[in-house]
Amino acid sequence: MASSHSYPIAIIGGGPVGLSSSILLSLRGIPHILFERHSDTSIHPKACGINQRTSEIFRTMGIEDEVYRHAGPPEVTGRTAWYTSLGEDGKEIASRDAWGGGQYAEEYESFSPCRYCILPQIRLEPILKRRAVELNPEGIQYGAAVREVRNEGRNVKITSVINGEEELFEACFALIADGGRMFTDQFGVKWLGESNLFDMVTAHFRSPLRSLHPDPRNFLTWFSSPEMGGSTRTGYLYQIGPWPSTRPETDEWVFACGIIESDPAEFDEATMLERLRKTLAIPDLPVEMLSFSHWTVNCLYAEQWRIGNVFLVGDSAHRIPPWGALGMNSGIQDAQNLVWKLDLALKDVVRYNALLNTYETERLDVGRRVGLTSLHNMRSHSSVIDKALGVSAEQSAEQNEKAAAEYFDSDHPNYPAKRAAMERAQKILDTEFKAPGFEVGWFYPSADINHEGGSTHGGQQLPDGTLESEFYFQSTIPGHHLPHVWLEKNGQRIAIRDLVALSKLTLIVESPISETLLDDRVEIEVINAANCFDTDGKWRKICGVTLIGGVLVRPDGIVAWRGELHNLSLPNWKALIDKVLHVTEAI
């Protein structure tokens, strides 16, 4: 075994979460090494939806514009629909705007300087890799399989095989971003939730399908075939570019479906091709299969997210069903929550050890909640869409076809009731297709240090303690995200989030503050000063403090404190900062 190499941070896993962690560390000047067992980025499309909070992180990383250049255009990424099939006898069951598209566009634009976009992981990862390598050219190691990670004293020991040779590495801290493949289990961390719910298969293929789709504006098309017993059993289809599209024959698609009892024991590519053509009801559809994979639906989260100096992030901490596109987004947001805390801990691990513990406190509840939300979304397709249509897996094909016919026959006595049921179903499915409360409205209750949120947290929390999903209520209550406000600074339009410092707390004020309140852990930003203006007055309306007050913001964009500054002494100010940062003094 080669001699040991030492780094402040080691990252195990080079998917979107590992690469995002690397970029965020590099931007702070923190040396680190990343190990990825594969030789390059993903060959499967995987995750596609990038919500506004993740786009904000990409903005910080300096890749937001490149992501948008490759992302799907608004005219094909803001709608979804349900069909019985796309064949001659196929019918549209329902369709709607989604993900901030169409009727929701103006509302979503008010939430963030960034937009919800669609870009499959197969095209996102190369963007992340280029940026990570640009910032850390020697530290991104592909083809490096990690065999062991263990806590040893105050450090973490890592054994990896690089170029066929086993090497030993040492780090102050390690981030496990391996997709939950092995290390969560190796550390003996218990998984909570529901596992092995059912088996799915996914095909990534090339086909000139847009010209055959009744409404190619739909990014995602769900199928509910009466013959096959309903939604999940039938499958779903979505387009993944590449964009901008130039030739129909180069368009790529993903089709996924659950394995059902009529499928052969060995579900291979030939079976998938047959199933695809049967679902779409286009028997002669030209298909060039690019990749094919089996996967299992899980809704799990790790009971513990910190093990000594090892932290679980992304799928190593939570395995989330894809209905709602919250999995990859939550993983990248895990990294954003953790990295700034590691930055401080590397400077003084004793003082900021308790701050590191807040990673688990804050993010575990998010991981649990988004998993349950996604599971609810998945089950709603059969419990509300299929139910409104009148089809189910328990009925025969003949019974399903008869029930579905009533939905499309305006002369049938059951037609009005079934159509009304479908409208109600769409409202229930807002949790998947119009859910800014879940996507951008989540907050950290434990960070509300003075309990200002009360029982409602400005409307974002319902009486039962769950999140309001349909609407996002912007607020400066501690624990919430800094609200979106456009400013003018030095003649340029910027977002207020652009003022947030990477490695310090940011105090946003509207009046100069006393020099006695200066602290080297805080950056001061003055709005309505000579060169920075609240052009439309939104900050004044929403900030929650007077003109001589301030809003303190963490490096991850979370409000840490708000209040009046005129009566704060220097000792009280420093004590407040220590409280926000969970400082523990050495004994």
C-alpha positions as CSV (number, residue, x, y, z in Angstrom):
1,M,0.0,0.0,0.0
2,A,1.3,3.4,-0.9
3,S,2.0,6.1,1.7
4,S,-0.8,8.2,3.2
5,H,-2.0,11.4,1.5
6,S,-3.7,14.0,3.7
7,Y,-6.5,16.5,2.9
8,P,-8.8,18.6,4.9
9,I,-11.9,17.0,3.2
10,A,-12.5,13.8,1.2
11,I,-15.6,13.2,-0.9
12,I,-16.6,9.7,-1.8
13,G,-18.8,9.8,-4.9
14,G,-18.7,11.9,-8.0
15,G,-22.4,12.3,-8.9
16,P,-24.2,15.6,-8.8
17,V,-24.0,15.8,-5.0
18,G,-20.3,14.9,-4.7
19,L,-19.4,17.3,-7.6
20,S,-21.5,20.1,-6.1
21,S,-19.8,19.5,-2.7
22,S,-16.4,19.8,-4.5
23,I,-17.3,23.0,-6.3
24,L,-18.6,24.6,-3.1
25,L,-15.4,23.6,-1.2
26,S,-13.2,25.0,-4.0
27,L,-15.0,28.3,-4.1
28,R,-14.0,28.6,-0.4
29,G,-10.4,27.7,-1.1
30,I,-10.6,24.4,0.8
31,P,-8.3,21.6,-0.5
32,H,-10.0,18.3,-0.9
33,I,-10.0,15.1,-2.9
34,L,-13.0,13.4,-4.6
35,F,-13.2,9.7,-5.4
36,E,-15.5,8.3,-8.1
37,R,-15.5,4.6,-8.8
38,H,-16.7,5.0,-12.4
39,S,-14.4,6.2,-15.2
40,D,-16.6,9.1,-16.1
41,T,-20.0,10.8,-15.6
42,S,-23.3,8.9,-15.6
43,I,-24.5,7.0,-18.7
44,H,-28.1,7.0,-17.6
45,P,-30.4,10.1,-17.7
46,K,-31.6,9.7,-14.1
47,A,-32.8,13.0,-12.4
48,C,-34.2,15.8,-14.6
49,G,-36.0,18.5,-12.6
50,I,-33.8,21.3,-11.2
51,N,-35.8,23.4,-8.8
52,Q,-35.2,27.1,-8.0
53,R,-33.3,26.5,-4.8
54,T,-30.8,24.2,-6.7
55,S,-30.6,26.7,-9.5
56,E,-29.6,29.3,-6.9
57,I,-26.8,27.0,-5.8
58,F,-25.7,26.7,-9.4
59,R,-25.7,30.5,-9.6
60,T,-23.3,30.6,-6.7
61,M,-21.2,27.9,-8.4
62,G,-20.9,30.0,-11.6
63,I,-22.7,27.4,-13.8
64,E,-26.3,28.7,-13.8
65,D,-26.1,30.2,-17.4
66,E,-24.5,27.0,-18.8
67,V,-27.2,24.9,-17.3
68,Y,-29.8,27.1,-18.8
69,R,-28.1,26.9,-22.2
70,H,-28.5,23.1,-22.2
71,A,-31.8,22.9,-20.4
72,G,-35.2,22.3,-22.1
73,P,-36.9,25.4,-23.5
74,P,-40.0,26.6,-21.7
75,E,-42.3,25.6,-24.5
76,V,-41.6,21.9,-23.9
77,T,-40.9,21.8,-20.1
78,G,-43.9,23.4,-18.5
79,R,-46.7,20.9,-19.1
80,T,-47.6,17.3,-18.2
81,A,-50.5,15.1,-19.5
82,W,-52.2,11.7,-19.1
83,Y,-53.1,9.5,-22.0
84,T,-54.5,6.1,-22.6
85,S,-51.9,5.8,-25.4
86,L,-50.4,7.8,-28.3
87,G,-51.9,5.5,-30.9
88,E,-54.8,6.0,-33.3
89,D,-57.3,5.1,-30.5
90,G,-55.4,6.9,-27.8
91,K,-57.2,9.6,-25.8
92,E,-56.0,12.4,-23.6
93,I,-57.3,11.9,-20.1
94,A,-56.1,15.2,-18.7
95,S,-53.4,17.8,-19.1
96,R,-52.0,20.7,-17.0
97,D,-49.3,23.3,-16.5
98,A,-46.5,22.3,-14.1
99,W,-43.2,23.3,-12.6
100,G,-43.6,27.0,-12.9
101,G,-44.7,26.9,-16.6
102,G,-47.8,28.4,-18.2
103,Q,-50.2,30.0,-15.7
104,Y,-47.6,29.6,-12.9
105,A,-44.7,31.5,-14.6
106,E,-45.2,34.9,-13.0
107,E,-45.8,33.4,-9.6
108,Y,-42.6,31.4,-9.7
109,E,-40.6,34.3,-11.1
110,S,-41.4,36.2,-7.8
111,F,-39.7,33.5,-5.7
112,S,-36.2,33.6,-7.0
113,P,-33.8,35.2,-9.4
114,C,-33.4,31.6,-10.8
115,R,-35.8,29.4,-12.6
116,Y,-37.0,25.8,-12.5
117,C,-35.5,24.0,-15.4
118,I,-35.3,20.5,-16.9
119,L,-31.9,19.0,-17.7
120,P,-31.2,15.3,-17.4
121,Q,-28.4,14.2,-15.1
122,I,-26.6,12.7,-18.1
123,R,-26.1,16.2,-19.4
124,L,-25.8,18.0,-16.0
125,E,-23.0,15.9,-14.6
126,P,-20.5,16.9,-17.4
127,I,-21.2,20.6,-16.6
128,L,-20.5,20.0,-12.9
129,K,-17.4,17.9,-13.7
130,R,-15.9,20.6,-15.9
131,R,-16.4,23.2,-13.1
132,A,-15.1,20.9,-10.4
133,V,-12.0,20.1,-12.4
134,E,-11.5,23.7,-13.4
135,L,-11.4,24.6,-9.7
136,N,-9.5,21.5,-8.4
137,P,-7.7,19.9,-11.4
138,E,-5.6,17.5,-9.3
139,G,-8.3,16.5,-6.8
140,I,-11.1,15.0,-8.9
141,Q,-10.3,11.3,-9.2
142,Y,-12.4,9.1,-11.6
143,G,-11.8,5.4,-11.7
144,A,-11.0,5.5,-8.0
145,A,-12.9,2.9,-6.0
146,V,-13.0,3.4,-2.2
147,R,-12.9,0.2,-0.3
148,E,-13.0,1.5,3.3
149,V,-13.8,4.6,5.2
150,R,-13.3,4.7,9.0
151,N,-13.1,7.1,11.8
152,E,-9.7,6.9,13.5
153,G,-9.0,9.4,16.3
154,R,-9.9,12.9,15.1
155,N,-9.4,12.0,11.5
156,V,-10.9,9.8,8.8
157,K,-8.9,7.1,7.1
158,I,-9.8,6.1,3.5
159,T,-8.6,3.2,1.4
160,S,-8.9,3.6,-2.3
161,V,-7.8,1.8,-5.4
162,I,-6.4,4.2,-8.1
163,N,-4.8,2.9,-11.3
164,G,-4.8,-0.6,-9.8
165,E,-2.9,0.3,-6.7
166,E,-4.3,0.5,-3.2
167,E,-3.6,3.9,-1.5
168,L,-4.3,5.2,1.9
169,F,-5.7,8.7,2.5
170,E,-6.4,10.8,5.6
171,A,-8.9,13.6,6.0
172,C,-10.2,15.8,8.8
173,F,-13.8,15.2,7.5
174,A,-15.3,12.9,4.8
175,L,-18.6,13.3,2.8
176,I,-20.2,10.1,1.7
177,A,-22.0,10.8,-1.6
178,D,-21.9,7.3,-3.0
179,G,-25.6,7.0,-3.7
180,G,-26.2,4.9,-0.6
181,R,-24.5,1.9,-2.3
182,M,-22.4,0.7,0.7
183,F,-21.0,3.0,3.3
184,T,-24.3,3.9,5.1
185,D,-24.7,0.2,5.7
186,Q,-21.1,-0.3,6.6
187,F,-21.3,2.3,9.3
188,G,-24.2,0.4,10.7
189,V,-26.6,3.2,10.2
190,K,-30.3,2.1,10.2
191,W,-32.5,3.0,7.3
192,L,-36.1,4.2,8.2
193,G,-39.1,4.3,5.9
194,E,-40.4,1.9,3.3
195,S,-38.1,-0.2,1.1
196,N,-38.5,-2.4,-2.0
197,L,-41.9,-1.0,-2.8
198,F,-41.8,-2.4,-6.4
199,D,-39.5,-3.0,-9.3
200,M,-39.2,-0.6,-12.2
201,V,-37.4,-0.6,-15.6
202,T,-36.2,2.4,-17.5
203,A,-35.3,2.7,-21.2
204,H,-33.3,5.6,-22.6
205,F,-33.8,5.7,-26.4
206,R,-33.6,7.8,-29.5
207,S,-36.7,8.2,-31.6
208,P,-38.5,10.8,-33.8
209,L,-41.4,10.7,-31.4
210,R,-42.3,14.4,-31.1
211,S,-44.0,14.4,-34.5
212,L,-46.2,11.4,-33.3
213,H,-47.2,13.0,-30.0
214,P,-50.6,14.6,-30.0
215,D,-49.3,17.5,-27.9
216,P,-45.4,17.7,-27.9
217,R,-45.5,20.6,-25.5
218,N,-45.8,18.0,-22.7
219,F,-42.5,17.3,-21.1
220,L,-43.8,14.3,-19.2
221,T,-46.6,12.0,-20.5
222,W,-48.2,9.6,-18.1
223,F,-50.1,6.6,-19.4
224,S,-53.1,4.8,-17.8
225,S,-54.1,1.9,-20.0
226,P,-57.3,0.2,-19.0
227,E,-56.0,-3.0,-20.5
228,M,-52.9,-2.9,-18.3
229,G,-54.5,-1.9,-15.1
230,G,-53.7,1.8,-14.6
231,S,-50.9,4.3,-14.2
232,T,-47.7,2.9,-12.7
233,R,-48.3,-0.4,-14.3
234,T,-48.6,1.3,-17.7
235,G,-45.6,3.7,-17.5
236,Y,-44.6,7.2,-18.2
237,L,-42.5,8.9,-20.9
238,Y,-40.5,12.1,-21.0
239,Q,-38.3,13.9,-23.5
240,I,-34.7,14.8,-22.6
241,G,-33.3,16.7,-25.7
242,P,-30.6,17.3,-26.5
243,W,-31.6,20.9,-26.7
244,P,-31.9,22.9,-28.8
245,S,-33.4,20.2,-31.0
246,T,-32.2,20.2,-34.6
247,R,-33.3,16.9,-36.1
248,P,-36.3,14.8,-34.9
249,E,-34.4,11.6,-35.3
250,T,-31.8,12.7,-32.7
251,D,-34.4,13.4,-30.0
252,E,-33.9,11.3,-26.9
253,W,-36.6,10.0,-24.6
254,V,-37.0,8.0,-21.4
255,F,-39.7,5.5,-20.8
256,A,-40.2,3.9,-17.3
257,C,-42.7,1.4,-16.1
258,G,-43.4,-1.1,-13.3
259,I,-42.9,-4.8,-13.8
260,I,-46.3,-6.5,-13.8
261,E,-47.4,-10.1,-13.5
262,S,-47.8,-10.6,-17.2
263,D,-44.2,-9.7,-17.9
264,P,-41.7,-12.5,-18.4
265,A,-39.4,-13.5,-15.6
266,E,-36.4,-12.0,-17.4
267,F,-37.3,-8.5,-18.4
268,D,-34.6,-7.6,-20.9
269,E,-34.2,-5.0,-23.6
270,A,-36.3,-6.9,-26.1
271,T,-39.1,-7.1,-23.5
272,M,-38.8,-3.4,-22.8
273,L,-39.0,-2.6,-26.5
274,E,-42.2,-4.7,-26.8
275,R,-43.6,-3.0,-23.7
276,L,-42.8,0.5,-24.9
277,R,-44.5,-0.1,-28.2
278,K,-47.5,-1.6,-26.5
279,T,-47.9,1.3,-24.1
280,L,-47.5,3.9,-26.8
281,A,-49.6,1.8,-29.2
282,I,-47.3,2.7,-32.0
283,P,-46.1,-0.8,-33.2
284,D,-43.7,0.4,-35.9
285,L,-42.1,3.2,-33.9
286,P,-38.4,3.5,-34.8
287,V,-36.4,3.0,-31.6
288,E,-32.6,3.1,-31.0
289,M,-32.0,1.8,-27.5
290,L,-29.3,3.8,-25.7
291,S,-29.4,2.3,-22.2
292,F,-31.6,0.1,-20.1
293,S,-31.7,-0.3,-16.4
294,H,-33.6,-2.0,-13.5
295,W,-34.3,-0.1,-10.3
296,T,-36.4,-0.4,-7.1
297,V,-38.7,2.2,-5.6
298,N,-37.6,3.0,-2.1
299,C,-38.7,5.7,0.4
300,L,-35.9,5.7,3.0
301,Y,-33.8,8.0,5.1
302,A,-30.9,7.3,7.3
303,E,-31.5,7.5,11.1
304,Q,-28.1,9.2,11.6
305,W,-26.4,11.6,9.2
306,R,-23.2,12.2,11.1
307,I,-20.9,9.4,12.2
308,G,-17.9,10.9,13.9
309,N,-16.2,13.0,11.3
310,V,-18.1,11.3,8.4
311,F,-21.2,12.9,7.0
312,L,-23.9,11.3,4.8
313,V,-25.2,13.5,1.9
314,G,-27.6,12.9,-1.0
315,D,-28.7,9.3,-1.6
316,S,-26.4,8.0,1.1
317,A,-28.7,9.8,3.5
318,H,-32.1,9.6,1.7
319,R,-33.5,7.4,-1.1
320,I,-36.4,9.3,-2.5
321,P,-38.9,8.2,-5.2
322,P,-38.6,10.3,-8.3
323,W,-42.2,11.5,-8.3
324,G,-41.8,15.2,-7.6
325,A,-38.1,15.6,-8.6
326,L,-37.0,16.1,-5.0
327,G,-34.1,13.6,-4.7
328,M,-31.2,15.2,-6.5
329,N,-32.3,18.6,-5.5
330,S,-32.4,17.6,-1.8
331,G,-28.9,16.1,-2.1
332,I,-27.3,19.2,-3.6
333,Q,-29.1,21.2,-0.9
334,D,-27.6,18.9,1.7
335,A,-24.2,19.8,0.4
336,Q,-25.0,23.6,0.5
337,N,-26.1,23.2,4.2
338,L,-22.9,21.3,5.2
339,V,-20.0,22.9,3.4
340,W,-20.1,26.3,5.0
341,K,-20.2,24.7,8.4
342,L,-17.2,22.5,7.5
343,D,-15.4,25.7,6.4
344,L,-15.7,27.1,9.9
345,A,-15.0,23.8,11.6
346,L,-11.7,23.5,9.7
347,K,-10.6,26.8,11.3
348,D,-11.5,25.6,14.8
349,V,-13.1,22.2,15.2
350,V,-13.7,22.6,18.9
351,R,-15.6,25.9,18.7
352,Y,-17.7,24.8,15.7
353,N,-18.3,21.1,16.4
354,A,-21.8,21.8,17.6
355,L,-22.5,23.7,14.4
356,L,-21.6,20.6,12.5
357,N,-24.3,18.7,14.4
358,T,-26.9,21.1,13.1
359,Y,-26.4,19.5,9.6
360,E,-28.2,16.4,10.8
361,T,-30.8,18.4,12.9
362,E,-31.7,20.5,9.9
363,R,-31.5,18.2,7.0
364,L,-32.7,14.9,8.3
365,D,-36.2,16.2,8.7
366,V,-36.1,17.6,5.2
367,G,-35.0,14.2,3.9
368,R,-37.8,12.4,5.7
369,R,-40.4,14.8,4.5
370,V,-39.5,14.9,0.9
371,G,-39.4,11.1,0.8
372,L,-43.0,10.9,2.2
373,T,-44.1,13.6,-0.2
374,S,-42.7,11.8,-3.2
375,L,-44.2,8.5,-2.0
376,H,-47.6,10.3,-1.7
377,N,-47.2,11.6,-5.3
378,M,-46.4,8.2,-6.7
379,R,-49.4,6.6,-5.0
380,S,-51.7,9.4,-6.0
381,H,-51.4,8.5,-9.7
382,S,-53.3,5.3,-9.0
383,S,-55.4,6.4,-6.0
384,V,-56.8,9.5,-7.7
385,I,-56.1,9.5,-11.4
386,D,-57.0,5.8,-12.0
387,K,-59.8,6.1,-9.5
388,A,-61.3,9.0,-11.3
389,L,-61.0,7.1,-14.6
390,G,-62.5,4.0,-13.0
391,V,-59.7,1.6,-13.7
392,S,-57.6,-0.5,-11.2
393,A,-55.3,-3.5,-11.2
394,E,-57.9,-5.5,-9.4
395,Q,-60.4,-5.3,-12.2
396,S,-60.4,-7.2,-15.5
397,A,-59.3,-5.5,-18.7
398,E,-62.9,-5.6,-19.9
399,Q,-64.2,-4.0,-16.7
400,N,-61.5,-1.3,-16.9
401,E,-62.3,-0.5,-20.6
402,K,-66.0,-0.2,-19.8
403,A,-65.3,2.1,-16.9
404,A,-62.9,4.3,-18.8
405,A,-65.3,4.6,-21.7
406,E,-67.7,6.4,-19.4
407,Y,-65.1,9.1,-18.8
408,F,-64.9,9.9,-22.5
409,D,-68.6,9.6,-23.3
410,S,-70.3,13.0,-22.7
411,D,-73.7,11.4,-23.0
412,H,-73.1,8.8,-20.3
413,P,-74.8,9.5,-16.9
414,N,-71.5,9.0,-15.1
415,Y,-69.6,11.5,-17.3
416,P,-70.0,14.7,-15.2
417,A,-69.1,12.9,-11.9
418,K,-66.0,11.3,-13.5
419,R,-64.8,14.6,-15.0
420,A,-65.4,16.4,-11.6
421,A,-63.4,13.6,-9.9
422,M,-60.5,14.2,-12.4
423,E,-60.5,17.9,-11.5
424,R,-60.2,17.0,-7.8
425,A,-57.4,14.6,-8.7
426,Q,-55.5,17.4,-10.4
427,K,-55.8,19.5,-7.2
428,I,-54.4,16.6,-5.1
429,L,-51.5,16.2,-7.6
430,D,-50.5,19.9,-7.1
431,T,-48.1,18.4,-4.5
432,E,-46.1,17.1,-7.5
433,F,-46.8,19.7,-10.2
434,K,-47.4,22.9,-8.4
435,A,-45.7,22.7,-5.1
436,P,-43.4,25.8,-4.4
437,G,-43.9,25.3,-0.7
438,F,-42.1,22.0,-1.0
439,E,-39.6,23.1,-3.6
440,V,-38.6,26.5,-2.2
441,G,-40.6,27.1,1.0
442,W,-39.0,24.6,3.2
443,F,-37.3,26.0,6.3
444,Y,-35.4,24.9,9.4
445,P,-37.5,25.2,12.5
446,S,-34.5,24.6,14.8
447,A,-32.8,27.7,13.3
448,D,-35.6,29.9,14.6
449,I,-33.6,30.9,17.7
450,N,-36.2,33.2,19.2
451,H,-39.2,31.2,18.2
452,E,-40.6,33.9,16.0
453,G,-42.4,31.6,13.6
454,G,-45.1,30.5,16.1
455,S,-47.4,27.8,14.9
456,T,-47.7,29.0,11.2
457,H,-44.2,30.4,10.3
458,G,-45.7,33.1,8.2
459,G,-48.3,30.8,6.6
460,Q,-45.7,28.2,5.5
461,Q,-46.7,25.7,8.2
462,L,-50.1,24.2,8.5
463,P,-51.8,23.6,11.9
464,D,-50.7,19.9,11.8
465,G,-47.1,20.9,11.5
466,T,-46.8,20.0,7.8
467,L,-45.7,22.4,5.1
468,E,-48.1,24.4,3.0
469,S,-47.2,23.0,-0.4
470,E,-49.2,25.0,-3.0
471,F,-47.9,28.5,-2.0
472,Y,-44.6,30.0,-0.9
473,F,-44.8,32.7,1.7
474,Q,-41.5,34.7,1.6
475,S,-40.3,35.8,5.1
476,T,-37.3,36.8,7.1
477,I,-38.3,34.6,10.0
478,P,-35.1,32.9,11.2
479,G,-34.7,29.5,9.6
480,H,-36.4,30.6,6.4
481,H,-34.7,31.4,3.1
482,L,-33.7,35.0,2.4
483,P,-36.6,36.4,0.3
484,H,-36.0,37.3,-3.3
485,V,-35.6,41.0,-4.0
486,W,-34.1,42.7,-7.0
487,L,-31.6,45.5,-6.2
488,E,-29.6,48.0,-8.3
489,K,-25.9,48.1,-7.3
490,N,-23.3,50.2,-9.1
491,G,-25.8,50.5,-12.0
492,Q,-26.4,46.8,-12.4
493,R,-29.5,44.7,-11.5
494,I,-28.6,42.1,-8.9
495,A,-30.5,39.7,-6.6
496,I,-30.3,40.3,-2.9
497,R,-29.0,36.7,-2.7
498,D,-25.9,37.8,-4.7
499,L,-24.9,39.9,-1.6
500,V,-24.6,36.8,0.6
501,A,-21.0,36.0,1.5
502,L,-19.6,32.5,1.0
503,S,-17.6,32.1,4.2
504,K,-19.1,34.7,6.6
505,L,-22.5,35.7,7.9
506,T,-24.0,38.6,6.0
507,L,-25.8,41.4,7.9
508,I,-28.1,43.3,5.6
509,V,-29.0,46.8,6.9
510,E,-30.4,50.0,5.5
511,S,-28.4,52.4,7.8
512,P,-24.7,52.3,8.5
513,I,-24.0,50.5,11.8
514,S,-21.7,51.4,14.7
515,E,-18.1,50.2,14.3
516,T,-18.4,48.7,17.8
517,L,-20.6,46.0,16.2
518,L,-18.1,44.9,13.7
519,D,-17.0,41.2,13.9
520,D,-14.7,39.3,11.6
521,R,-17.3,36.6,11.1
522,V,-19.8,39.1,9.6
523,E,-19.9,40.9,6.3
524,I,-22.0,44.1,6.2
525,E,-24.2,45.0,3.2
526,V,-26.0,48.3,3.2
527,I,-29.1,48.7,1.0
528,N,-30.2,52.2,0.0
529,A,-26.6,53.4,0.3
530,A,-25.0,55.4,-2.4
531,N,-24.5,52.5,-4.7
532,C,-27.1,49.9,-3.7
533,F,-30.9,50.5,-4.0
534,D,-34.1,48.7,-3.2
535,T,-35.6,49.8,-6.5
536,D,-39.1,48.6,-6.0
537,G,-39.3,48.9,-2.2
538,K,-39.9,45.1,-1.8
539,W,-37.1,44.7,0.8
540,R,-38.5,47.5,3.0
541,K,-41.9,45.8,2.9
542,I,-40.7,42.3,3.6
543,C,-37.5,42.6,5.7
544,G,-39.4,42.6,9.1
545,V,-37.2,45.2,10.8
546,T,-37.1,49.0,11.0
547,L,-34.6,51.2,9.1
548,I,-32.2,50.8,12.0
549,G,-32.6,47.1,12.2
550,G,-30.8,44.3,10.3
551,V,-31.2,40.8,8.9
552,L,-28.4,38.3,9.5
553,V,-28.0,35.7,6.8
554,R,-26.0,32.4,6.8
555,P,-23.8,31.5,3.8
556,D,-26.4,29.1,2.6
557,G,-29.0,31.9,2.3
558,I,-30.9,31.0,5.5
559,V,-31.9,33.8,7.7
560,A,-30.1,33.4,11.1
561,W,-31.5,36.4,13.0
562,R,-33.4,39.6,12.5
563,G,-33.8,42.5,14.9
564,E,-33.0,46.0,16.0
565,L,-29.3,47.0,16.2
566,H,-29.4,50.3,18.1
567,N,-29.6,48.7,21.6
568,L,-27.0,46.0,21.0
569,S,-23.7,46.2,22.9
570,L,-20.6,44.6,21.5
571,P,-20.7,41.7,24.0
572,N,-24.3,41.0,23.3
573,W,-23.7,41.2,19.5
574,K,-20.8,38.7,19.8
575,A,-22.9,36.5,22.0
576,L,-25.7,36.5,19.4
577,I,-23.3,35.5,16.7
578,D,-21.9,32.7,18.9
579,K,-25.5,31.5,19.4
580,V,-26.3,31.5,15.7
581,L,-23.1,29.6,15.0
582,H,-23.5,27.2,18.0
583,V,-20.1,28.1,19.3
584,T,-18.6,25.9,22.0
585,E,-15.7,27.3,24.0
586,A,-12.8,25.1,24.8
587,I,-12.7,24.1,28.5
